[in-house]
Amino acid sequence: MSFLSLFQEIAIDLGTANTIIIHNDKIVVDEPSIVAIDQTTGKLIAIGEKARQMHGKTHENIKTIRPLKDGVIADFNAAELMIRGMIKMINPRQRLFTPSLRMVVSIPSGSTEVEVRAVRDSSEHAGGRDVYMIYEPMAAALGIGLDVEAPEGSMVVDIGGGTTEIAVIALGGIVCNESIRIAGDGFTADIQTYMRHQHNIKIGERTAEDIKINVGSALPDLDNPPPDFVVRGPNLMTAMPIEIPISYQEIAHCLDKSLSKVESAIISVLERTPPELYADIVSKGIYLAGGGALLRGLDKRLTDKINIPFHVAEDPLHAVARGSGIALKNLERFSTFLMR
């Protein structure tokens, strides 16, 4: 082992739904942000995808925990176990000693001081020697490939699992921003509520997530619609099993309220944008990143509503992680918007 490998550099997109780790410009870990813990011993049983498969199917000795809620750490102990376990996944054969870690971790732009400290403490406890923070919209802009240091405005809407981050960026800083707690998890909860009220069927979080991925839509009429998705579950009245085909039109109707709140937040940020930057944004368009950007027809819905073209980033799921990786490589250059 060379001396250089004693100091590892990693960028972490610590998301409510997924945690992505970048090492040497490559995505080395991309796992759901969930851990399974043994209730009696407090030991970690599973992490990431393995823990997700247990979610909603455990007995009393096993508890599955999602350490992050609404983009911030809700369970400090579980978050630390998760970060440590995911860092071990990078190099599972290395068992002798852990190298010192230099980390860049992305955080929501609306984080309070306490929330920022929770992320920093968790990262340090998990082995981080040098921990830097970057705001998610700034990381997303870097990951999309925008020139954040240019004297012109760029606008990014990052729809993650727990929060939707909206920011106008110019000259290497955030000019105005808004962070709302309506995002992927909110859409999933909307689908669960809709199925309960409309179809009298009880579904879990994972099934709702599958519905969102297979037939999730922001518009009631799409050019190439997905086929209906069949949902199975117990009838709330009789507890008998039922099967219901769900169309994308139903999901578009059920997500309408939440998407309207996202639209209002985008308009609110545009209202606060200085006129010179506003002109840049109208000519360049607004960029969508995060898992929520994959919702069918979302860019068209927002373009029609706000009259500014919306572009979905090339790889929206990994934009924030890639941006954190770029910041990690250029710590000196981007020191203005990285927090120690």
N, C-alpha and C positions, 0 to 999 in steps of 0.2 A: 504494500500500500504506500503510495507516494505521500509526501508531506502535504501536498496541495489538497488531497482528498480529506484531510482532517477538517477542512472548512467547507461546508456545503452551502450552496446558495439555492433557496427555493422560493417560489412565489405561490401564495395560496389565495384562491378565491373561496373564502369561507361563506358558503351560501346556505340559506335556510333549507333548500331542497337538495342541492348537490354541493360537494366540496371537490374542487379541482386543484391539483398541485402540478406546478411546472418546474422542471429541473433540466438544466442545459437546453433550454428552448423547446423541450418536448413535454407533452402532457403525459405524466407518469402515473397519476392517480386521478380517476374521475368516478367518484362513488357517491351514492346518496348519503346525506348528512344524518345518519341514524346509527345508534349503537344498541346492542342488547346486553343487559347486565344481569348477573345472577343476584337475586335479591338477598339471599342468605349470606354470601361471602362478599358481595360488592365488586366481584371480579368481572372483567370484560369477557363476554362469551363470543360475540360477533360484532362486525363493524361493516358499514357500507351496504353493498348489495345483499350479503348474507343476512344482515340484520333486517333489511327491508323485507326479505322473504318471510321473516318471522313476525313482522308487524301485523298486529290484529289477530295473531294465531297462537299467542303464548299462554302458558299456564301461570299459576300464582308465583312460582319461583323465578320466572324470567320476566324482565320488564324491558320493553323497547322504549328508548327515549330519543326524541329529536332535540338535540341540545340548543338549537337556535329557533327562536320564534320572532317573526316580523323583522328578520335581518339582524337581530342582536342575540347575545348569549343569554339563554333563560336558565340553563343548568350548567353551572361552572365546572363541576366535577366531570360530568359526561362530556363536556366540550373538550376538556383537557385530555381525557382518555381517547376521544375521537381523533384529535389532532396528532397525538403521539402515535396512535395505531396506524394512522394514514401515512405518517412520515416513515414508519417502519416498512410500509409496503414498497417504498421506493427502492430499498436495498435489503431485501429480507435475509440475504446470506450474511450480511455484516452483523455479527453478534458480539464481537469482542468489546468494542466501545463505540459510542455514538459520536460522530464528528460535531464540532460546533456549527450551529446553523445561523446563516444570515437570511432573514425572512422579509418578504414584502407581503403584507396581508391587506386585502381590500375590505373596506367597511362602508356601511350606508352613509350618505352625505348628511343625513339628519341625526347622526349619532350624538348622544350627550356625552359629557366627559366621563361619566360613570361607565357607560357602555363601551367607550373607547378603551378605558382602563381594563375592563373585563376581557376584551380581546387581547390586549397586550399581555396581561397576566397569564392568560391561558396559553398564549404562544410561548412565553418565557418558561412556564412550567413544563411545557412539552419539549423543551430543549433549545429554544431560540436564544442565541447570545446577542444578536443584533437584530432588533425588530423594528421595521418601518411600517407605517400605515399609509394607504392611498384610498381616496374616496372612490367609490364604485363608478360614478359617471365619468370621472377623469380616466380611470383604468379602461373603461369601455371605449372611450374616445381614442385612447392610444391603441387598443386592440383592433379597432375598426380600421385604423390607419390614418386618422385625421391628424393634421398638423396643429397640435394644441398650443404651440408657442407663437403661431402666426398672429399678426394684429387684425384678425378677422374672427367673426363669431361662428361657432359650431354648436349645434344643439343635439343632445343625446337623450333618448328615453330608454332607460334600462329596466325592463320588467322582469324581475327575478321571482323567487319563490315567496319571499316575505314582504318585500317592499318594491315599489316602483320609484325609480330615481330619475328625476328630470333635471337637467342642468344646461346652462348656456356657458360655454367655455371660450375664453380668449386670452391671449398673452400668457399662457401657462397657468391660468387660475380659473376658478369658478366665479362667474359674474353674478348669476342668480340661480337659485336651485329650489327644488321642492322634493321632499321624500314622503310618499304616502304609503300607508300600510294596506294597500289593496294591490294584490299581485297573484301569482300562480296559486298559492294556498287559498286565497280568497275565492278564486274561480272554482277550485275543487270543492270548497264548502258550499258555494252556490249550487253546484250540481247535486250535491248530497241533499240539500234542502229541497230543491226542485223535484227530485225523484220521490222524496217522502211525501210532499204535498200533492204533486200532480199524479203520481202513479201508485201511491200507497206501497212503495217498495223501499226496504231498508238496505242501503249499500254502505260499504266501508270506504275509507280514504283511498285505498289502492284501486278499487273498482272505479271510483269517481275520477281518479287520475287517468285510468285507462280510457274512460269515456272522453275525457278532455283531449287526450292524445289522438284518439281515433276519429272522433267526430266534432272536436272543438272548432267553433267558428265564430267570427265577429260579425258576419253578415248573413242575413236569411236567404240570400240568393248568390250562389257561387258559380263560377264558370265550369269548373270540374269538381262537382260535389263528391265527398267520400260516401261509400256505402253505409247503410244503417249499421249500428253496433248493437248486438243483442246483449241485454243485461239480465242476469239471473239473480234472484234473491227471494227472501221471505216476504209474503204479503203482511203488511202491518196489522190488518184486521184478523186474518185467519191463521197466520204463521205458516200457510201452505206455500210451497215454492211456485214462483211465477217467472215467466220469461217475457221481456218487453223489448221490441226493437226501438232504438232511439235514433232520431235523425239529427243532422247538423242544424236544421232550422230550429229545433227545440232548444238546442244548446245556445244558439245565437240569441234566442229570446231570453233564456235564463241568465246569460252573462251580460245582458244589455245594461243593467243598472250599474254594475261594477265598472264596465267600460266607460260609461258616461262620466263616472267620477274621475277616471284617468284622463278623459278629454278635458274636464274642467280644470284639473291640475296643470295640464299642458298649457291651456289658455291663460291660466293665472301666472305662469312663469313668463309667457310671451308678453303679458301686460307690463311686467316689471323689467323687460329687456330694453336697454338703451336703443334709441332709434337707429343708430349707425349699425349696431350688431344685428338688429331686427332685419335690416335690408340684406345683410350677408346670409342670414338664415333662410329668408324667402328665396334667394337665388340658389343656395346650395341644397336646401331641403333639410329635413330632420331625420336623424338616424335612430333606428330601433335595434336594441340589443337585448340579451337575456332570453330565457326560455319562453316568456310570454310573447315574444316577437314572432314565434312560430305559429301562433293562432291564425288559422286560415282567414284571409280577407281583412286582417287588422290594419295593414298599411293602407288599403283602399278606403276602409271606413274612416280612418283618421284624416286621410288626404281630402275626402269629400267634406268632412265636417269642418276642418280648419283651413282649407284652401292653400295649404303649403304641402309640397310633395314629401312623402315619407318613404324612406328607403330601409329595407331590412338588411342588417349587416350580413356579411358573407357567412360567418359561422357564429350566429348570435349567442349560442350556449356558452361558447368559450371566449367571447370577446373580452370579458373582464379579466379572466385568468391570463390571457395572452398579453393584455395591457399591463398587468401587474408584473409579468415576466420581462416586458420591455423596460419598465421602470427599474427593475432589479438590475438589469444590464447597464443602465445609464444612471446610476445613483447620483453621480456628481451633477450631471446635466439637469436632472429633474428634482434636485434637492429642494426647490422652492415649494413644490406641492406634496412632498413626502413628509410625514410626521414621524418623529422619533418616538 
